[in-house]
Every structure is written in structure tokens, then in C-alpha cells.
Amino acid sequence: MGNASNSRPSAQHVLSLHIIGACVLICTVLALTAVFLHPRNCALFSKLNQRGVAYKHVFIDRTWPDTVNDVTYGAKLLITTLEKGELARRLDCRGWQTDCFFTVRELGIYREALPELT
């Protein structure tokens, strides 16, 4: 008869597997968090950069009144700049996410065209 203890994994071996599994899980969670928290490259950012606007934050807030009409698209546009502070404006599209533009008079931007929203 064989020794039963040789067929079972040792406690140290099981502990090592648990530690490796925990490390893999933690790395996966951190990688997914980085992907979801990374700011998306948006045409709006590109347009602001082209005009030399030093902005800290850009926030597009699509709230209930804008979702009533499914033919056009509108959203509140909040831009925080270093020079002018927070500017609240609009982003509008004539078609559903097509033919889009925004205006920020304080920055000298009038009906700046945007590509189709995605």
C-alpha cells in the first residue's frame, strides 16, 4: 500500500497556489480599473487643444430633458478652464448623434463642428 500523504498536496503547495491566484486576481482588477477610468479620447478635447484652450475638466451631462426627443441630441457641456473658470454651455446635434456642434463664446468658439458622436 502506498503512503496516503504522498497523494495529497502539501499545505505549503496549496498556500502557494492561493497566493498566486490572489495576485492574478488583483492584477486583473487593477488593469480593468485603469481601462475604465482612463479618459476617452474625444473630438471635443481635440478641438479645444487645437484652439489652445487650457482646460482642466470637460464634462458632458446628458440629462432627462435631453432624452425626451429621440430625433435630436443635446447635452450640457461643462468646461473648467485655467483662465476663465467653469463655463456651462451646450453640445447639440441636429440628427441623432450626427451634425453636431458646440459654442463657447468666452473662448471664441462658435458652432464648432464635431464628428458623429459615438
N, C-alpha and C positions, 0 to 999 in steps of 0.2 A: 504494500500500500504506500502511496505517496504521501508526502507531507502536505497537509491542508494549507498551511501558512504560505507555501510557495506559490499556490494558485491565486491567492488574494493579493491585490496591490497593497503596498505598504501605505501607512498613514502619511508618510512624508511624500510619497508619489502623488497621492490624491490631493494633498495640500498644494503641491506644485502646480497641478492641473487647475485647481481653483484659482490660484493667483494669476496664472497665465490667462485664464478665461476672463477674470475681472479686469485685467489690463487691456485685453482686446475690447471688451465692452466699453470701458472708459474712453479709449481712443476713438471708437466708433461714435460715441455720443459727442465728444469734443469736435470731431470732424463734421458731423451733421449740424451742430450748433454754429460752427464757423460758416458753413454754406448758407444756412438760413438767415444769419444775422448780417452777412456781407451785403452792403448796399448794392442794389441793382444798378447797372449802367442804364441810364435813361437819357433819351434825346433831350429832355428838358435841361439836364445837367450840362450836356454838351453845348446847348445854345447859350446858357449862362456863362460857361467857360469861354466860348468864342467871343463874347462881348466883354470879357474881363471882369465879370461880376464876382467879387469875393464873397461867397456865401458860406454860412456855417451849416445851415439845415434847409432842406426843402421837403415839404410835407404836402401830399395830395390827399384831401379828405373828401371822399365821395359819400355823402350822407343821404338820408331818406328823401328829401325833396328832389334831389337829382336823379333818383332811381324811378320816379313815377313815370316819366316819359321814356319809352324804350327805343325811340327813333333817334334822339339826340343824346349827347353825353355832356355832363357838366360836373365840375368838381371845384371845391375850394382849394386854392393854391396858397400855401403859406411859405414864404421865403424869409429866412433870417439872414441878413447881411451884416457884414462888419461895419459898414458905414452908415446905413440907414435903419438898422434895427429890423424889426419884424414887419413884413409887408404882406397884407392879406389881399389876394386877388382871385381871379377865376381862370380856369382852364376850360375851354369849350370846344365841342366838336359839332359840326353841322350834321354829320351822319353818325351812326353808332360807331364810335372809335375811329372815324375817318374824318378828313378835312378838319383837323384840329389846330387850335391856335391859343396863344395866351398874350396878355398885355400887362405890363408893369410900367406905368408911366414914369414913376420915380427913377427907374433905371433906363429910361429912354427906349423901352421895348414896346412896340405897337403891333398887335396882331401877328406876332412871330409864329410862323407855321411850324407845325410838328408833324413827324411821320405818323402813320397809323399806330394807335395805341395797342399794346399787347398786354 
